[in-house]
Amino acid sequence: MTASETVPFVLPGPIPARETLVGWQQWRLTRHSFTPAPVIDLAAWRLLSPRKRTLHDLHRAATHANLPLLATPMSRAVEKLLNGRIESNALKFKPSTRAGVMVSGGGYQGKTESACEVAAAFEDRWLALHQHLNPDAAPGFRDLHVPVAYIQTPVTAKPKSTCKAILNFYNSPVSTRMDLPELIHQVSASLRDHGTKVLILDDITRLRMHRADDQDTLDLIRAFMSMHVTLVLIGVDIPGSGLLREGRHDPATGQWHLPASRHAKVHGLEPTQTERRFDLVELDRFRYDTTEQISAWIRHLRGVQNSLRLLDAPEDMLTAGTMPEYLFQRTNGVVGLLERLVEDGCREAVDTGLERLTEDLFDSLSIDLSHAQHRDPAAGEVPAVPAKRTTRRGRNTVFDDRGPAAGGAR
């Protein structure tokens, strides 16, 4: 870009609430629409008029606040399993219960965004396949075609509140006088009438298995699998949460088998008492123990740097010297913490005029998650943040070539 060129930039509007149908559709249709600021150097920036400088800096700030979701070796494994399970289940015509998927991992590791991206991409393809019409619509009706429903598990979940959260997604009328059987019937009708193929329940580990209400809620959730949807449960450390305590692991298939739902038997949601099967996939953080793991971390840092718009940043700003190890120590390999640190670092680099990221600059910043909205620390949704170093460690010189003089040669 030259100094005379400009790029139209519009500030983003209200954040879509994905737990409603309107919000989910808005997010799905606009999720790739943001245009990052153009890449220019310091000399070109200085040639801009004061007004264009201000607009460009605002565009850069928006770019750093909306860094793209980068694929990692861990997220690719999640994508492969989840996409395969969703597509296979959607194409089934047999009345058998569809296997679900549980996506586990620590807080700020991108579980929700990775799963939502897979589901949204599936919805794009499914709608195009059916010309945006519901192939399962009842004759004489034109219900909205909603292949994917995304639900946030209520913090204090009960069977009734969970049903209401699902119905609220569809903006379906809910009467305060409706009892649980009526709510369950309404949920099953909404899933069927809208042609829903994927039901995502996020933050599922907010359920505490020592509480009777939470046990009933999980049992109810399993019952919805009889509606021929792919149930996707997302949570922090699902194996350690107690959600699988009634299940048995099948080493042959790698799946977890859970008993049939009591709610399904009572309310007639399924003709058989088939076990519920789940694929469990872990979205882990980066590691820094082997050459392969270090290389994967450095590739990720290179991808992050390609998204940055600092005016005086060297090409290897995040990948050279001790920077990769430093960033790993500051974030423990958690992509969400890395994003927060880099975003804050870019703002500081712009405000100070440094226009590059350095270890000294990062040392002046803290990662504060104390005010994380919509996250339950008690459920592990807010990770521990590694402490900042208090003293600078000297560079490792073990592999330096000091020349013949180092060996005593004259």
Secondary structure, DSSP 4 states (H G I P E B T S, - for coil): --TT---------SPP-TTSHHHHHHHHHHTT---PPPP--HHHHHTS-HHHHHHHHHHHHHHHHT------HHHHHHHHHHHHHHHHHHT--S-SPPPEEEEEE-TTSSHHHHHHHHHHHHHHHHHHHTTTS-TTPPTT------SEEEEEPPTT--HHHHHHHHHHHTT----TT--HHHHHHHHHHHHHHTT--EEEEESGGG--TTSHHHHHHHHHHHHGGGGS-EEEEEEESHHHHTTTTT-EEETTTTEEEEPPPHHHHHHT--SS-PPEEEEEEE-PPP--SSHHHHHHHHHHHHHHHHT---TT--TTTTTSTTHHHHHHHHHTT-HHHHHHHHHHHHHHHHHHT--S--HHHHHT-----TT-TT--GGGT-SPPPPPPPSSPPPPP-TT----GGGGT--
